[in-house]
Amino acid sequence: MTAPLDDFALAARATPLARFVLDAIEAHDGRITFAEFMALALGHPDHGYYARAGLAWGREGDYETSPEVHPIFGYLWARQIEECWERLGRPSPFAIVEPGAGSGAFAVAYLTWLRARAPECFAAARPVLLDGHPQRVDAQHAALAAAGFDAEHALFDAWCARPDRATGVVISNEFFDALPVYLVTRRDNALHEWYVARDPAEPDALTLVEASPSTADLDAYFARLGLQPGEGARAEVNLAAVEAMRALAAKVERGYILTIDYGYAAKDLYASWRREGTLMAFRRHTPQPDPLLEPGLVDLTAHIDFTSLAIAAGDGWQAAPLVSQAEALTVLGLPEALRAAEARASADAARYVEERRAAETLTDSTGLGRIRVQVLAKDAPLDLACLRSVEAIYGVRQ
Ligand SMILES: C[S@@+](CC[C@H](N)C(=O)[O-])C[C@H]1O[C@@H](n2cnc3c(N)ncnc32)[C@H](O)[C@@H]1O
């Protein structure tokens, strides 16, 4: 059946990538899955959003992630990384693996803090930055080298395919929410999938069409969770995130996986009141109405299902209840950092204002502060500092 969703039935517009999307549609009998479309839009080697040269980050780019707001984000997470090292019995070497490392700003910040404040941990640390795109790997290499850090830089799949395993921490920020998702709708007790096709009404325009699922993995996904999206609602399924978590978890002999990302437990992500899913397109810090428009020039993202990530990690892994980024940063020492900034304010007022603004942005409960943190532990204590309740530490509710 051809049933364009009202808000999705717009033209693709002639971006350099649009031709490749239309060719892929022709080559696959007139339609591709939304996950195939998103993989092209974000990852086409020449014109994909993340694959292209000269991608701008932070305020200069299309959206701002926490490491781009201020290095304090990385300094606070470095304290957590150091605790992981302690709780693992101070191993050496100690792997710090960051998939989807963006501009490298997060790694530069946590390594800067470790070098200055935790030199023994820093000496044991073996940082590994992973990305899906060669341009990003090269840019991350350059950013770390410029900051004086020696790290391993590799493509995600190649690194995961190697048989060796590591003891340490996998830490990622907004990595899983950048992976391609399938779009589905449950109707009349059956799962249907939305595909991307040429719009018959408009040449070179894209639209969504509904048909039966492209893979039995989609039904298996919901069967594993023991739930279904609400009748008639659109929902996303991130099979790539499940695969990525499986691969990462298999690489860890002993240690932690700290996932910082927009997302919910499955029961909340697929709650029956959620009618439109969480898929978003961003350009210049503005949400775009149609994710099919301007492929390759907009960022596409969908919230992740933390329950499926925990299941994917598999045997031997324990999961802690999710906490918000605002809570995690608070217990990791944001208030003390601000008190220190305040004490310096008379000497450097501009820096104080900048740090205070960063703290507000990172903990804003309508923005970055609502990002969730998931801690998974294998053969290691689960009760890390970032999980301790604000009330227990400060004696007051946040
Ligand atoms: C939303 S950005 C986040 C970047 C950075 N972590 C930050 O917080 O600023 C997503 C990152 O994941 C990378 N990425 C996308 N697909 C990937 C894949 N399949 N494997 C590894 N990295 C991928 C992108 O190139 C980018 O670096």
Ligand as a Chemical Component Dictionary entry (heavy atoms), coordinates in Angstrom:
data_LIG
# 
_chem_comp.id                   LIG 
_chem_comp.type                 NON-POLYMER 
_chem_comp.pdbx_formal_charge   0 
_chem_comp.three_letter_code    LIG 
# 
loop_
_chem_comp_atom.comp_id 
_chem_comp_atom.atom_id 
_chem_comp_atom.alt_atom_id 
_chem_comp_atom.type_symbol 
_chem_comp_atom.charge 
_chem_comp_atom.model_Cartn_x 
_chem_comp_atom.model_Cartn_y 
_chem_comp_atom.model_Cartn_z 
_chem_comp_atom.pdbx_ordinal 
LIG C1  C1  C 0  26.008 12.401 17.315 1  
LIG S1  S1  S 1  27.700 12.190 16.911 2  
LIG C2  C2  C 0  28.394 12.216 18.541 3  
LIG C3  C3  C 0  29.837 12.585 18.550 4  
LIG C4  C4  C 0  30.489 12.696 19.933 5  
LIG N1  N1  N 0  30.409 11.479 20.671 6  
LIG C5  C5  C 0  29.899 13.826 20.710 7  
LIG O1  O1  O 0  29.231 13.571 21.709 8  
LIG O2  O2  O -1 30.111 14.983 20.318 9  
LIG C6  C6  C 0  27.781 10.487 16.438 10 
LIG C7  C7  C 0  29.163 9.950  16.186 11 
LIG O3  O3  O 0  29.047 8.565  15.856 12 
LIG C8  C8  C 0  29.780 8.312  14.661 13 
LIG N2  N2  N 0  29.184 7.183  13.963 14 
LIG C9  C9  C 0  28.098 7.169  13.178 15 
LIG N3  N3  N 0  27.875 5.926  12.709 16 
LIG C10 C10 C 0  28.827 5.147  13.231 17 
LIG C11 C11 C 0  29.129 3.755  13.141 18 
LIG N4  N4  N 0  28.388 2.942  12.421 19 
LIG N5  N5  N 0  30.183 3.279  13.850 20 
LIG C12 C12 C 0  30.924 4.105  14.602 21 
LIG N6  N6  N 0  30.703 5.434  14.709 22 
LIG C13 C13 C 0  29.662 5.939  14.033 23 
LIG C14 C14 C 0  29.713 9.617  13.903 24 
LIG O4  O4  O 0  30.686 9.727  12.885 25 
LIG C15 C15 C 0  29.923 10.597 15.043 26 
LIG O5  O5  O 0  31.281 10.703 15.360 27 
# 
loop_
_chem_comp_bond.comp_id 
_chem_comp_bond.atom_id_1 
_chem_comp_bond.atom_id_2 
_chem_comp_bond.value_order 
_chem_comp_bond.pdbx_ordinal 
LIG C1  S1  SING 1  
LIG S1  C2  SING 2  
LIG S1  C6  SING 3  
LIG C2  C3  SING 4  
LIG C3  C4  SING 5  
LIG C4  N1  SING 6  
LIG C4  C5  SING 7  
LIG C5  O1  DOUB 8  
LIG C5  O2  SING 9  
LIG C6  C7  SING 10 
LIG C7  O3  SING 11 
LIG C7  C15 SING 12 
LIG O3  C8  SING 13 
LIG C8  N2  SING 14 
LIG C8  C14 SING 15 
LIG N2  C9  SING 16 
LIG N2  C13 SING 17 
LIG C9  N3  DOUB 18 
LIG N3  C10 SING 19 
LIG C10 C11 SING 20 
LIG C10 C13 DOUB 21 
LIG C11 N4  SING 22 
LIG C11 N5  DOUB 23 
LIG N5  C12 SING 24 
LIG C12 N6  DOUB 25 
LIG N6  C13 SING 26 
LIG C14 O4  SING 27 
LIG C14 C15 SING 28 
LIG C15 O5  SING 29 
# 
